[in-house]
Amino acid sequence: PDPVAAIWGAQSIGLLPTPSSKEEIATTSTLVIDIGGLASSVSLVRQDRVIGTSSLDNVGGESYVQRLCSRVLDEAKEESIKQDPMSLALIQGAARSSVLELVQKTSTNVHIPFLFMGRSADKPHFDMTVSRNVMDQSVQDYWAKSVVPQLMEEGELSSSLPPPTNASSLITSAVTKVLEESGEVPTNIHHILLVGGGSKFKLFEQAVQDGISALMGPSSQKIVMPEPSLRAELTTMGAAALLPNYDYDYDS
């Protein structure tokens, strides 16, 4: 499973300690928070087995692209653009580039040459400046309104907590659901590993820190955040290094 391979990858490069005895293997629990593009997951791993998981569909880095595309269409105020595949492709390409800039910058300019060609002689190009804070809020508002209700209905979030309203409470609810499912207690979790390409966004990094702290108290020493460039690679690294020599019991 991907969470197990991510732990192997982190151990292979020294980000996580490798258990030195069978007793340590049996008692060490690691929480893996995997932020992808279209979906994310929270998994609890013990003895190289996933014992609890929460699947968060429609929560990930791609949410930024989707929300920025919607914002551009609203700002353009041109209904014909919404029916034009070429214009929509231009918007998505520009939105994706601008979202990547927001990983490092606090604001970005969305520039789409000739978006209004044939529609407006005075203004053929589209330009809009958007801040990271605005996009963070837009993404969280979208999750709270459109994604969280579905996740609650599917049982992927904890029913013992109020429906999440932001990224931090979303992480808290997902982790709580995993703990309830596995019967684990927070104090028994030794490490919390953040992986996945979508986790490069500052919103997710802060949400993990705040969400874990809200549930477990100050746990910064337990949270392992690899360099963003490594997070998307740990699963592959772990599988490539250890899978050929690992006897996984698929029937248990």
C-alpha positions as CSV (number, residue, x, y, z in Angstrom):
1,P,0.0,0.0,0.0
2,D,1.1,3.6,-0.7
3,P,1.3,4.7,2.9
4,V,3.5,1.8,3.8
5,A,5.8,2.5,0.8
6,A,5.9,6.2,1.8
7,I,7.2,5.2,5.3
8,W,9.8,2.9,3.7
9,G,10.9,5.8,1.5
10,A,11.3,8.1,4.4
11,Q,13.2,5.5,6.3
12,S,15.5,4.8,3.4
13,I,16.8,8.4,3.4
14,G,16.8,8.9,7.2
15,L,13.7,11.0,7.6
16,L,12.1,8.4,9.8
17,P,14.0,6.0,12.1
18,T,14.0,2.3,11.1
19,P,12.7,0.1,14.0
20,S,15.5,-2.0,15.4
21,S,13.5,-4.8,17.0
22,K,10.3,-6.8,16.6
23,E,8.9,-5.1,19.8
24,E,9.6,-1.7,18.3
25,I,7.9,-2.7,15.0
26,A,4.9,-3.9,16.9
27,T,4.4,-0.8,19.0
28,T,5.4,2.0,16.5
29,S,2.4,3.7,14.8
30,T,2.9,6.3,12.0
31,L,0.2,8.6,10.6
32,V,0.7,9.3,6.9
33,I,-1.1,12.3,5.4
34,D,-0.9,12.1,1.6
35,I,-2.0,15.3,-0.2
36,G,-2.5,14.6,-3.9
37,G,-4.0,16.5,-6.8
38,L,-7.6,15.4,-7.0
39,A,-7.8,13.5,-3.7
40,S,-5.9,13.0,-0.4
41,S,-5.8,10.5,2.4
42,V,-5.0,10.0,6.0
43,S,-3.7,6.5,7.0
44,L,-2.5,4.9,10.2
45,V,0.3,2.3,9.7
46,R,1.5,-0.2,12.2
47,Q,3.7,-3.3,11.6
48,D,3.8,-2.3,7.9
49,R,0.0,-2.5,7.6
50,V,-2.7,0.1,7.2
51,I,-5.0,-0.2,10.1
52,G,-7.2,2.8,9.5
53,T,-7.7,5.3,6.6
54,S,-9.8,8.3,5.5
55,S,-10.1,9.0,1.8
56,L,-10.7,12.7,1.0
57,D,-11.9,12.9,-2.6
58,N,-11.8,16.3,-4.2
59,V,-9.4,17.6,-1.6
60,G,-6.0,18.4,-3.0
61,G,-3.8,20.7,-5.0
62,E,-6.0,20.6,-8.0
63,S,-8.7,22.5,-6.0
64,Y,-6.6,25.6,-6.5
65,V,-6.7,25.3,-10.3
66,Q,-10.4,24.6,-10.3
67,R,-11.2,27.6,-8.1
68,L,-8.9,30.0,-10.0
69,C,-10.5,28.9,-13.3
70,S,-13.9,29.7,-11.8
71,R,-12.6,33.1,-10.6
72,V,-11.3,33.9,-14.1
73,L,-14.6,33.0,-15.7
74,D,-16.5,35.2,-13.2
75,E,-14.1,38.1,-13.8
76,A,-14.2,37.8,-17.6
77,K,-18.0,38.3,-17.6
78,E,-18.3,36.7,-21.0
79,E,-20.7,33.9,-21.4
80,S,-19.4,32.8,-24.8
81,I,-16.1,31.9,-23.2
82,K,-17.7,29.2,-21.1
83,Q,-18.8,27.4,-24.3
84,D,-15.5,27.7,-26.1
85,P,-13.2,24.7,-25.6
86,M,-10.1,26.7,-26.8
87,S,-10.7,29.5,-24.4
88,L,-11.3,27.1,-21.5
89,A,-8.0,25.4,-22.3
90,L,-6.2,28.8,-22.3
91,I,-7.8,29.6,-18.9
92,Q,-6.8,26.2,-17.4
93,G,-3.3,26.5,-18.6
94,A,-2.9,30.0,-17.2
95,A,-4.5,29.0,-14.0
96,R,-2.2,26.1,-13.5
97,S,0.9,28.3,-14.1
98,S,-0.4,31.0,-11.7
99,V,-1.2,28.4,-9.0
100,L,2.3,27.1,-9.2
101,E,3.6,30.6,-8.7
102,L,1.5,30.9,-5.5
103,V,3.5,28.1,-3.9
104,Q,6.4,30.5,-3.6
105,K,4.8,33.9,-4.0
106,T,2.1,35.7,-2.0
107,S,0.3,36.9,-5.2
108,T,0.4,36.3,-8.9
109,N,-0.8,37.8,-12.1
110,V,-3.1,35.7,-14.4
111,H,-2.3,36.8,-17.9
112,I,-4.2,35.2,-20.8
113,P,-3.3,36.7,-24.2
114,F,-6.1,37.2,-26.7
115,L,-8.8,35.6,-24.5
116,F,-11.2,38.3,-25.7
117,M,-10.1,38.1,-29.4
118,G,-13.2,38.6,-31.5
119,R,-15.2,39.6,-28.5
120,S,-13.6,42.9,-27.4
121,A,-11.6,45.1,-29.8
122,D,-10.5,47.4,-27.0
123,K,-9.3,44.7,-24.6
124,P,-8.1,41.5,-26.3
125,H,-6.1,40.2,-23.3
126,F,-7.1,39.1,-19.8
127,D,-5.2,40.3,-16.7
128,M,-6.0,39.7,-13.1
129,T,-4.0,39.8,-9.9
130,V,-4.9,37.3,-7.2
131,S,-3.3,36.7,-3.8
132,R,-2.5,33.5,-2.1
133,N,-4.7,34.4,0.9
134,V,-7.7,34.9,-1.4
135,M,-7.2,31.6,-3.1
136,D,-6.6,29.8,0.2
137,Q,-10.0,31.1,1.4
138,S,-11.7,30.3,-1.9
139,V,-10.5,26.7,-1.8
140,Q,-11.6,26.3,1.9
141,D,-15.0,27.8,1.2
142,Y,-15.5,25.4,-1.7
143,W,-14.5,22.4,0.5
144,A,-16.9,23.5,3.3
145,K,-19.8,24.0,1.0
146,S,-19.4,21.3,-1.7
147,V,-17.0,18.6,-0.5
148,V,-17.4,18.2,3.3
149,P,-21.1,17.3,3.2
150,Q,-20.3,14.4,0.8
151,L,-17.4,13.2,2.9
152,M,-19.5,13.3,6.0
153,E,-22.2,11.3,4.2
154,E,-19.6,8.7,3.1
155,G,-18.3,8.4,6.6
156,E,-14.8,9.6,5.7
157,L,-14.8,12.2,8.5
158,S,-15.5,11.9,12.2
159,S,-19.2,12.0,13.1
160,S,-18.2,13.0,16.7
161,L,-16.9,16.4,15.6
162,P,-18.8,19.3,13.9
163,P,-18.4,19.4,10.1
164,P,-15.1,21.0,9.2
165,T,-15.1,24.6,8.0
166,N,-11.5,25.0,7.0
167,A,-8.4,23.0,6.1
168,S,-7.2,22.6,9.7
169,S,-10.5,21.2,11.0
170,L,-10.7,19.0,8.0
171,I,-7.4,17.4,8.9
172,T,-8.5,17.1,12.5
173,S,-11.7,15.4,11.6
174,A,-10.0,13.0,9.1
175,V,-7.4,12.0,11.7
176,T,-10.0,11.6,14.4
177,K,-12.0,9.2,12.1
178,V,-8.8,7.2,11.5
179,L,-8.1,6.9,15.2
180,E,-11.8,5.9,15.9
181,E,-11.6,3.3,13.2
182,S,-8.3,1.8,14.3
183,G,-8.9,2.1,18.1
184,E,-5.6,3.9,18.4
185,V,-5.1,6.8,20.9
186,P,-3.2,9.9,19.9
187,T,-0.4,9.4,22.4
188,N,0.6,6.1,20.7
189,I,1.3,7.8,17.4
190,H,5.1,8.2,17.1
191,H,5.4,10.1,13.8
192,I,3.2,12.1,11.4
193,L,4.5,12.0,7.8
194,L,3.3,14.5,5.2
195,V,3.7,13.3,1.6
196,G,2.2,13.9,-1.8
197,G,2.7,16.5,-4.5
198,G,-0.2,18.6,-3.5
199,S,1.3,19.2,0.0
200,K,3.6,21.8,-1.5
201,F,0.9,24.4,-0.9
202,K,1.4,26.4,2.3
203,L,-2.3,25.9,3.2
204,F,-1.8,22.1,3.7
205,E,1.5,22.5,5.6
206,Q,-0.2,24.9,8.1
207,A,-3.4,22.8,8.2
208,V,-1.4,19.7,9.2
209,Q,0.4,21.6,12.0
210,D,-2.7,23.2,13.3
211,G,-5.0,20.2,12.8
212,I,-2.6,17.8,14.6
213,S,-2.0,20.3,17.4
214,A,-5.7,20.8,18.0
215,L,-6.1,17.0,18.4
216,M,-2.8,16.0,20.1
217,G,-1.5,19.2,21.6
218,P,1.9,20.6,20.7
219,S,3.2,17.7,18.5
220,S,5.6,19.5,16.2
221,Q,8.4,17.1,17.1
222,K,6.3,14.3,15.7
223,I,5.5,15.9,12.4
224,V,7.9,15.1,9.6
225,M,7.7,17.4,6.6
226,P,10.2,16.4,3.9
227,E,11.4,19.0,1.4
228,P,8.4,19.6,-1.1
229,S,10.4,18.1,-3.9
230,L,10.7,14.8,-2.0
231,R,7.1,14.4,-0.9
232,A,5.8,13.2,-4.3
233,E,8.7,10.7,-4.6
234,L,8.8,8.9,-1.2
235,T,6.2,6.3,-2.1
236,T,8.1,5.4,-5.3
237,M,11.4,5.4,-3.5
238,G,10.2,3.1,-0.7
239,A,8.5,0.6,-3.1
240,A,11.6,0.5,-5.4
241,A,14.0,0.0,-2.5
242,L,12.2,-2.6,-0.3
243,L,9.2,-4.2,-2.1
244,P,11.3,-6.9,-3.9
245,N,12.5,-8.2,-0.5
246,Y,9.2,-7.8,1.4
247,D,6.8,-10.6,2.1
248,Y,3.4,-8.8,2.4
249,D,0.5,-10.9,3.6
250,Y,-2.3,-9.8,1.4
251,D,-4.8,-12.2,3.0
252,S,-4.6,-10.8,6.5
